[in-house]
Every structure is written in C-alpha cells, then in structure tokens.
Amino acid sequence: MTRFKDMLKKKIIFTPASNIISHTGRCVSLARELKKRGHEIILAGSPRYLQNPQIVGEDEFGYYELKDFLSEEAMESLRTMKKTYTRKTILEYINSELVMLRKLRPHMVITDFRLTMSISARLQNIPLIALLNARWVPQYFNGTYNAPDSHPLPFFAKRILGKRMANFLWPHLIKLIQRYKLSPFPWALRKYHLEIKRYLPEILIGDYNLILDTRRWGPTRNLPQNFKQVGPIIWSPELTMPDRVKELGAAKRSVYVTMGSTGEKNLFGEIIKSFLDTDYHVVVSTGGQIEIEGNMIAKNIHLEKYLPGEKVMEEVDMVICHGGNQTVYQAIKAGTPCLVIATHLDQEWAGEEIEAHGAGIFLTMVRVMAKPSLIMDSTRKMFDNMEKYQKNMEGLQEDLLKYDGLKDAVLNIEGFMQESFGK
C-alpha cells in the first residue's frame, strides 16, 4: 500500500491568473495541502503575488515565471469592449507555457482562469484540472443572470430598452461579447488542430473540474462526471493584526473596506472621503492600489496595504467590498454583513446574491461614482437595520460551514490522480 501511495506522489504545476490575488490565494491554499501530502508543487505566473513573501513563503514551492496580464488590463477588458487577447499574445503565452511544460514535465496542471493553459496542456497531453466558480459555466448553473451595469452594451440596453428587456437579451449579448473578445482562441485551436471553442464556458473547462461554490450560493444542475462541487477555498494572508485594528472589536460602528486586487483608485477615494471625520471607525486594506503617506489619514480611518481579511471581518460590524468571490466568502464565514460596490459583472452577480439573501446592500461602481452619497446612505441604512442583516448573513454562514472546500478539493484531485495514473 505504501509503495502504491508513493507512486501517486506527483509533480503538479499551478497556473492561476497570477496578477489577481483571489485566484492566486486559493491556488496557494490548495498547493500547501497537496505539498503536505507529498506532492512536488511548482507555482507558475507573474511574481507580483507568487513571489510576494506576505503571500508565499520563501522557497515554499518551486517557481517558474510566466508573463501574465496585469489586473488593470483584465479589469479594463471586463468593463469595455477592449480585447485582452490578440493572436500575437495568445501565441506568446502558449509558446512560453509549452517551453515550461517540456522543461518541467509535470504529471498534472491545475489552473485558475489562465485561459491559454487549456490549449498548452492538451498539446502536451498533460491532465488539466480547472478551478471554477459556478457562474462561469452557465450550461450547469441553476440560477439567473441579470444584465450588468459595468459593461457598456448591457448598460445602454437597460437605458434604451428597460431592465426587463435587457435581462432577457443578456444571454445573447454576452455570447456576442465573448465571441468578439475571444476570437483569437478558435484561430489558435484551429492552428493546433484542436477542437474549436469560441466561448468562455467552453474554454475554461479542464479534464477534471472543481466548482468552488456552495450549492446555496452557486446552485448547479446536471453536472457531468468530471465535475465536482466541493465548496469554496477561502484564503487570507497569514499576517499579524495591527494593534489599531485589534481595537475595532471594542469600537462602535466599525467598518472594514477592501477591494481585493481589482479595485478602482477613484472608488477608493470616494469611499475614504465619505467616512472622513465621521463617527464610524474604518480600516482600509488598499492591496497596494492606492498609495497614501502614513497609516492614519484621519482619526477614524486606518490604512494598511495588506490585512488578514478574515480575522478583520470577525472584528467589525460591516464590510464594504467589491463583491469578489473570495472576499464575499470571507464575510459570510465571519457572519459580517456586506455593502457590495461591484466593479464588473461577476461581482455584480455576487452583490445581487448578498442583497437577495438580505445579508447586505448591492451597489455598482457606475452608480456610486455618479452619486457618491449612496455610500453613506447605504451605510446608515445597514447600521439602522443591522440586526436583520446579521441574522440573514448568519443563515449563509451556517450553510457555508457545512463545507470543507479545501479538504474535498484535495480528495477529489487525488481521486482523479488515481484514476489517471494508478492503473
């Protein structure tokens, strides 16, 4: 038995969207668990987070540098009609991945939204595991999608045709958007004689797929055998809490502000301006997206570049965030109500869920930048009705605590390994 288990110890490369902290964080969490079980782990991508000592320990894993899109570029693409991928960039990324795979010869690749890896791994016949959110695969998602404000096409469709008609048209609009933005992918797939895939839900899928959502938050239907819904992998940097932040637990009307790694500088500015010299005690995690000299910009506002988000959320009364998947799950785990100010469509859907469950209020950056007073109006409304919001958030918390996404992800990955290599 020991010899058989040793045969299953494999070399695994993780390729997250490495300039986005949420994708990187959950890959790092999963990598640590697999390393504990004896697997050789290599992280591949940009050094921004993968070589950041506040996120990954020095020499904790092997590392291979790959060029990756900056988070600012990715966010601009999500909010506009600008393409991220061109034929030139897609070939550049695939070629660099192929060089890596031939050099390192991994048994398996685990990817979290690095789209070109779906081509490179198949060209090398290396099994590919994809980490997914339920809403990324609409063919299996058993919920609704509303037309977002954060992209110009649905935004203007709402203004011209009304919300109801825009929601009806949205599934067709998003296909048109994806067909345009991802047009280099069918070209590249044709070049390499692979099956043609035109849309994100097709390109994302690996040989084996883990959906990192609860069924209440991300309900699914008719999942194929190579899909498993394991629940979220919740990650937070292992940092010491500053003394000033520790005092928040005793403070009245305390607020934690975080925008992950995909926030908008102007939105940060409006939020901070809204709370200046008020009776709210505010701590802000900037993620390095804004630079302000000194930690204290007012008696009631404290700034840090990075914070252990989950621990901070346990101390405060309320969270203001962008609606990122990782951040919202941290808030649910802590049982802390959220004011979501979404900056792109995936975050809008998270904000809608928070509001639908009565666990917070949903706004969009488009609305807030047009009317900044919404920030304070919504904050006051939440504090005036905090007992109700807390009770509803505790319902989501109770459901979340039924899951151990990290443990189940590892078990499913090793089960897939046994199927693939144990015969």
C-alpha positions as CSV (number, residue, x, y, z in Angstrom):
1,M,0.0,0.0,0.0
2,T,2.8,2.4,0.9
3,R,4.5,1.7,-2.4
4,F,1.2,2.3,-4.3
5,K,0.7,5.6,-2.5
6,D,4.3,6.7,-3.3
7,M,3.5,6.0,-7.0
8,L,0.8,8.6,-6.7
9,K,3.1,11.4,-5.4
10,K,3.2,13.7,-8.4
11,K,4.7,16.9,-9.8
12,I,1.9,19.5,-10.1
13,I,2.1,22.9,-11.7
14,F,-0.4,25.6,-10.6
15,T,-1.1,28.4,-13.1
16,P,-3.5,30.9,-11.6
17,A,-4.5,34.3,-13.1
18,S,-1.5,35.4,-11.1
19,N,-1.9,39.1,-11.0
20,I,-5.3,38.7,-9.3
21,I,-5.0,38.0,-5.6
22,S,-8.1,35.9,-5.2
23,H,-7.1,33.4,-7.9
24,T,-3.6,33.3,-6.6
25,G,-4.7,32.9,-3.0
26,R,-6.9,29.8,-3.4
27,C,-4.2,28.2,-5.6
28,V,-1.6,28.8,-2.8
29,S,-4.0,27.3,-0.2
30,L,-4.6,24.2,-2.3
31,A,-0.8,23.9,-3.2
32,R,0.0,23.9,0.5
33,E,-2.3,21.0,1.3
34,L,-1.1,19.0,-1.7
35,K,2.6,19.6,-0.7
36,K,1.8,18.3,2.8
37,R,0.6,15.1,1.1
38,G,4.0,14.7,-0.5
39,H,3.4,16.1,-4.0
40,E,6.0,18.3,-5.7
41,I,4.5,21.8,-6.3
42,I,5.5,24.5,-8.7
43,L,3.7,27.8,-9.0
44,A,3.9,29.4,-12.4
45,G,3.0,33.0,-13.3
46,S,3.9,36.6,-12.6
47,P,6.0,37.3,-9.5
48,R,3.6,40.1,-8.2
49,Y,1.9,37.7,-5.8
50,L,3.6,34.4,-6.4
51,Q,6.9,35.8,-5.2
52,N,5.4,38.1,-2.5
53,P,6.7,37.0,1.0
54,Q,3.4,38.2,2.5
55,I,1.5,35.6,0.4
56,V,4.0,32.8,-0.3
57,G,6.8,31.7,2.0
58,E,10.4,32.0,0.7
59,D,11.3,28.7,-1.1
60,E,8.0,27.3,0.0
61,F,7.3,26.0,-3.6
62,G,9.1,25.7,-6.8
63,Y,8.5,28.8,-9.1
64,Y,8.5,29.4,-12.8
65,E,8.0,32.8,-14.2
66,L,5.3,33.3,-16.9
67,K,4.1,36.5,-18.3
68,D,0.5,37.3,-17.2
69,F,-2.0,40.1,-17.8
70,L,-1.9,42.9,-15.3
71,S,-5.1,43.1,-13.2
72,E,-5.7,46.6,-14.5
73,E,-5.7,45.2,-18.1
74,A,-8.0,42.4,-17.2
75,M,-10.5,44.8,-15.4
76,E,-10.4,47.2,-18.4
77,S,-11.3,44.3,-20.7
78,L,-14.2,43.2,-18.4
79,R,-15.6,46.8,-18.3
80,T,-15.1,47.7,-22.0
81,M,-15.1,46.2,-25.5
82,K,-11.3,46.1,-25.4
83,K,-9.7,42.7,-26.2
84,T,-7.2,41.2,-23.8
85,Y,-6.1,38.5,-26.2
86,T,-4.7,39.1,-29.6
87,R,-3.3,36.5,-32.0
88,K,0.2,37.7,-31.0
89,T,-0.4,37.5,-27.2
90,I,-2.1,34.1,-27.3
91,L,0.8,32.6,-29.3
92,E,3.3,34.2,-26.9
93,Y,1.6,32.8,-23.9
94,I,1.1,29.3,-25.4
95,N,4.7,29.1,-26.6
96,S,6.1,30.1,-23.1
97,E,3.8,27.6,-21.5
98,L,4.9,24.8,-23.9
99,V,8.6,25.6,-23.1
100,M,7.8,25.3,-19.4
101,L,5.8,22.1,-19.7
102,R,8.5,20.4,-21.8
103,K,11.2,21.5,-19.4
104,L,9.5,20.6,-16.1
105,R,7.5,17.6,-17.4
106,P,4.7,17.8,-14.7
107,H,2.2,15.0,-14.2
108,M,-0.7,17.5,-13.9
109,V,-1.6,21.2,-14.2
110,I,-4.1,22.9,-12.0
111,T,-5.3,26.2,-13.5
112,D,-7.5,29.1,-12.1
113,F,-8.5,31.3,-15.0
114,R,-5.3,31.2,-17.1
115,L,-7.1,30.5,-20.3
116,T,-4.2,29.6,-22.6
117,M,-3.3,26.7,-20.4
118,S,-6.3,24.8,-21.7
119,I,-4.5,24.7,-25.1
120,S,-0.9,24.2,-23.9
121,A,-1.7,21.3,-21.5
122,R,-3.7,19.5,-24.2
123,L,-0.9,19.9,-26.7
124,Q,1.4,18.1,-24.3
125,N,-1.3,15.5,-23.3
126,I,-1.0,16.6,-19.6
127,P,-4.2,16.3,-17.5
128,L,-5.7,19.6,-16.7
129,I,-7.7,20.4,-13.6
130,A,-9.7,23.7,-13.7
131,L,-10.8,25.6,-10.6
132,L,-14.2,27.2,-11.4
133,N,-17.0,29.4,-10.0
134,A,-20.5,28.1,-10.7
135,R,-21.5,31.2,-12.6
136,W,-18.6,30.8,-15.1
137,V,-20.3,27.7,-16.5
138,P,-23.9,28.8,-17.4
139,Q,-24.6,25.4,-19.0
140,Y,-24.6,23.9,-15.5
141,F,-25.5,26.9,-13.3
142,N,-29.1,26.7,-11.9
143,G,-29.6,30.4,-11.3
144,T,-30.3,33.6,-13.1
145,Y,-28.0,36.2,-14.8
146,N,-29.1,39.8,-14.9
147,A,-27.6,42.3,-17.3
148,P,-24.8,44.2,-15.5
149,D,-24.2,48.0,-15.3
150,S,-20.4,47.6,-15.6
151,H,-20.2,46.8,-19.3
152,P,-21.3,49.4,-21.9
153,L,-23.5,47.1,-24.0
154,P,-25.9,45.9,-21.3
155,F,-25.7,49.3,-19.6
156,F,-27.1,51.1,-22.7
157,A,-29.5,48.3,-23.3
158,K,-31.0,48.9,-19.9
159,R,-31.3,52.7,-20.6
160,I,-32.8,52.2,-24.0
161,L,-34.9,49.1,-23.7
162,G,-35.5,48.9,-19.9
163,K,-34.2,46.5,-17.3
164,R,-36.6,43.6,-18.1
165,M,-35.8,43.5,-21.8
166,A,-32.0,43.9,-21.2
167,N,-32.1,41.0,-18.8
168,F,-33.9,38.9,-21.4
169,L,-31.3,39.9,-24.1
170,W,-28.3,39.5,-21.8
171,P,-27.5,35.8,-22.6
172,H,-27.4,36.7,-26.3
173,L,-25.3,39.9,-25.7
174,I,-22.7,38.1,-23.6
175,K,-22.3,35.5,-26.3
176,L,-21.6,38.3,-28.8
177,I,-19.2,40.0,-26.5
178,Q,-17.3,36.7,-25.8
179,R,-17.2,35.7,-29.5
180,Y,-15.6,39.1,-30.3
181,K,-13.2,39.2,-27.4
182,L,-12.1,35.6,-27.5
183,S,-11.8,35.4,-31.3
184,P,-8.1,34.5,-31.2
185,F,-8.9,31.3,-29.4
186,P,-10.7,29.5,-32.2
187,W,-8.0,30.7,-34.5
188,A,-5.3,29.2,-32.2
189,L,-7.2,26.0,-31.7
190,R,-7.5,25.6,-35.5
191,K,-3.8,26.3,-35.9
192,Y,-3.0,23.5,-33.4
193,H,-5.7,21.1,-34.8
194,L,-7.7,21.1,-31.6
195,E,-11.4,21.1,-31.1
196,I,-12.8,24.6,-31.8
197,K,-14.1,26.5,-28.7
198,R,-15.5,30.0,-29.0
199,Y,-17.0,30.9,-25.6
200,L,-15.5,31.3,-22.1
201,P,-17.6,28.4,-20.5
202,E,-16.1,26.0,-23.1
203,I,-12.5,27.3,-22.9
204,L,-12.4,27.2,-19.1
205,I,-13.2,23.5,-18.8
206,G,-10.4,21.1,-18.0
207,D,-10.2,17.3,-18.0
208,Y,-11.4,17.5,-14.4
209,N,-13.2,20.4,-12.8
210,L,-13.8,21.6,-9.3
211,I,-16.6,24.1,-8.6
212,L,-15.6,26.2,-5.6
213,D,-19.1,27.4,-4.5
214,T,-21.7,26.2,-2.1
215,R,-24.9,24.9,-3.7
216,R,-26.9,27.7,-2.0
217,W,-24.6,30.4,-3.3
218,G,-23.9,28.7,-6.7
219,P,-26.6,26.2,-7.4
220,T,-25.8,23.8,-10.3
221,R,-27.7,21.1,-12.3
222,N,-26.7,18.1,-14.4
223,L,-23.0,18.2,-13.6
224,P,-21.0,15.7,-15.7
225,Q,-18.9,13.0,-14.1
226,N,-15.7,15.1,-14.5
227,F,-17.2,18.0,-12.4
228,K,-17.3,18.1,-8.6
229,Q,-18.8,20.9,-6.5
230,V,-16.7,21.0,-3.4
231,G,-17.4,24.4,-1.8
232,P,-15.1,27.4,-1.6
233,I,-11.4,27.5,-0.8
234,I,-11.2,30.6,1.5
235,W,-7.8,32.2,1.7
236,S,-6.5,35.2,3.6
237,P,-2.8,36.3,4.1
238,E,-1.3,35.0,7.3
239,L,-0.4,38.4,8.7
240,T,-0.3,39.9,12.2
241,M,-3.2,42.2,13.0
242,P,-2.0,45.7,13.7
243,D,-2.9,47.0,17.2
244,R,-5.1,49.7,15.8
245,V,-7.2,47.1,14.0
246,K,-7.5,45.0,17.1
247,E,-9.2,47.9,18.8
248,L,-12.1,47.8,16.3
249,G,-13.8,44.9,18.2
250,A,-14.5,47.3,21.0
251,A,-15.4,50.2,18.8
252,K,-18.9,51.2,17.9
253,R,-19.9,51.3,14.2
254,S,-16.8,49.7,12.8
255,V,-16.3,49.2,9.1
256,Y,-13.7,47.2,7.0
257,V,-13.1,48.4,3.4
258,T,-11.4,46.0,0.9
259,M,-11.4,45.9,-2.9
260,G,-9.2,42.8,-3.3
261,S,-6.7,43.4,-6.1
262,T,-9.2,44.6,-8.7
263,G,-10.5,47.8,-7.1
264,E,-10.6,51.2,-8.7
265,K,-8.5,54.1,-7.4
266,N,-11.3,56.6,-7.8
267,L,-13.7,54.4,-6.0
268,F,-11.3,54.0,-3.0
269,G,-11.1,57.8,-3.0
270,E,-14.8,58.3,-2.8
271,I,-15.2,55.7,0.0
272,I,-12.5,57.2,2.1
273,K,-13.8,60.7,1.5
274,S,-17.3,59.6,2.6
275,F,-16.0,58.4,6.0
276,L,-13.6,61.2,6.8
277,D,-14.1,62.6,10.3
278,T,-17.4,60.7,10.9
279,D,-18.2,58.6,13.9
280,Y,-17.5,55.4,12.0
281,H,-14.2,53.6,12.8
282,V,-12.8,52.4,9.4
283,V,-9.9,50.2,8.5
284,V,-8.9,50.0,4.8
285,S,-6.9,47.3,3.1
286,T,-5.6,49.0,-0.1
287,G,-4.0,46.0,-1.7
288,G,-1.3,48.4,-3.0
289,Q,-3.9,50.0,-5.3
290,I,-3.6,53.4,-3.7
291,E,-0.6,55.0,-2.0
292,I,-1.2,57.4,0.8
293,E,1.6,58.5,3.2
294,G,1.2,57.3,6.7
295,N,-1.4,54.8,8.1
296,M,-3.7,57.4,9.6
297,I,-5.3,59.9,7.3
298,A,-8.0,60.9,9.8
299,K,-8.6,60.0,13.5
300,N,-11.2,57.4,12.5
301,I,-9.5,55.9,9.4
302,H,-6.6,53.5,9.3
303,L,-4.9,52.2,6.1
304,E,-2.8,49.0,5.6
305,K,-1.5,47.6,2.3
306,Y,-2.5,44.0,3.3
307,L,-4.5,42.7,6.2
308,P,-5.7,39.2,7.3
309,G,-9.1,39.9,5.9
310,E,-11.0,37.0,7.5
311,K,-9.7,38.0,11.0
312,V,-10.6,41.7,10.5
313,M,-14.1,40.8,9.3
314,E,-14.7,38.9,12.6
315,E,-13.9,42.1,14.5
316,V,-16.0,44.7,12.6
317,D,-19.7,45.4,12.2
318,M,-19.8,45.7,8.5
319,V,-17.7,45.1,5.3
320,I,-17.6,47.3,2.3
321,C,-16.2,45.3,-0.7
322,H,-16.2,44.9,-4.4
323,G,-18.1,41.6,-4.4
324,G,-15.1,39.4,-5.3
325,N,-15.8,35.7,-4.7
326,Q,-13.0,35.3,-2.2
327,T,-13.9,38.4,-0.2
328,V,-17.6,37.7,0.0
329,Y,-17.0,34.1,1.2
330,Q,-14.7,35.6,3.9
331,A,-17.5,37.9,5.0
332,I,-20.0,35.0,5.0
333,K,-17.6,32.9,7.1
334,A,-17.2,35.7,9.6
335,G,-21.0,36.3,9.6
336,T,-20.5,40.0,8.8
337,P,-23.0,41.9,6.6
338,C,-21.7,43.5,3.3
339,L,-22.2,46.6,1.3
340,V,-21.1,45.4,-2.1
341,I,-19.9,48.1,-4.6
342,A,-19.3,45.9,-7.7
343,T,-16.8,46.9,-10.4
344,H,-17.5,44.3,-13.0
345,L,-20.2,41.8,-13.9
346,D,-19.1,38.8,-11.9
347,Q,-19.0,41.0,-8.8
348,E,-22.5,42.4,-9.7
349,W,-23.9,38.9,-9.5
350,A,-22.3,38.4,-6.1
351,G,-23.8,41.7,-4.9
352,E,-27.2,40.7,-6.2
353,E,-27.0,37.4,-4.2
354,I,-26.0,39.3,-1.0
355,E,-29.0,41.6,-1.4
356,A,-31.3,38.8,-2.4
357,H,-30.4,36.9,0.8
358,G,-31.0,40.1,2.9
359,A,-27.3,40.0,4.1
360,G,-26.4,43.4,2.8
361,I,-26.9,46.1,0.1
362,F,-25.8,45.9,-3.5
363,L,-24.5,48.9,-5.5
364,T,-22.3,49.3,-8.6
365,M,-19.3,51.5,-9.2
366,V,-21.2,53.2,-12.0
367,R,-24.0,54.3,-9.6
368,V,-21.6,55.3,-6.8
369,M,-19.3,57.4,-9.0
370,A,-22.4,59.2,-10.4
371,K,-23.8,59.7,-6.9
372,P,-21.2,59.2,-4.1
373,S,-23.7,60.0,-1.3
374,L,-25.0,56.4,-1.9
375,I,-22.1,55.1,0.1
376,M,-23.1,56.9,3.3
377,D,-26.8,56.5,2.7
378,S,-26.3,52.7,2.4
379,T,-24.0,52.5,5.4
380,R,-26.6,54.3,7.6
381,K,-29.3,52.1,6.4
382,M,-27.3,49.0,7.2
383,F,-26.5,50.2,10.7
384,D,-30.1,51.2,11.3
385,N,-31.2,47.6,10.4
386,M,-28.0,45.7,11.5
387,E,-29.8,43.0,13.5
388,K,-31.8,42.0,10.4
389,Y,-28.7,42.0,8.2
390,Q,-26.7,40.0,10.7
391,K,-29.4,37.4,11.1
392,N,-29.6,36.8,7.4
393,M,-25.8,36.7,7.0
394,E,-25.7,34.1,9.8
395,G,-28.0,31.9,7.6
396,L,-25.5,32.0,4.8
397,Q,-22.7,31.4,7.4
398,E,-24.5,28.3,8.7
399,D,-24.8,26.9,5.2
400,L,-21.1,27.7,4.4
401,L,-19.8,25.9,7.5
402,K,-21.2,22.6,6.2
403,Y,-18.4,22.6,3.6
404,D,-14.7,21.9,3.8
405,G,-13.8,23.0,0.3
406,L,-10.0,22.6,0.7
407,K,-10.2,19.1,2.1
408,D,-12.7,18.0,-0.5
409,A,-10.7,19.6,-3.3
410,V,-7.6,17.6,-2.3
411,L,-9.5,14.3,-2.0
412,N,-11.1,14.8,-5.4
413,I,-7.7,15.8,-7.0
414,E,-6.1,12.7,-5.6
415,G,-9.0,10.6,-6.7
416,F,-8.6,11.9,-10.3
417,M,-4.8,11.2,-10.0
418,Q,-5.5,7.6,-9.0
419,E,-7.9,7.2,-12.0
420,S,-5.3,8.8,-14.3
421,F,-2.1,7.3,-13.0
422,G,-2.9,4.4,-10.7
423,K,-3.9,1.9,-13.3
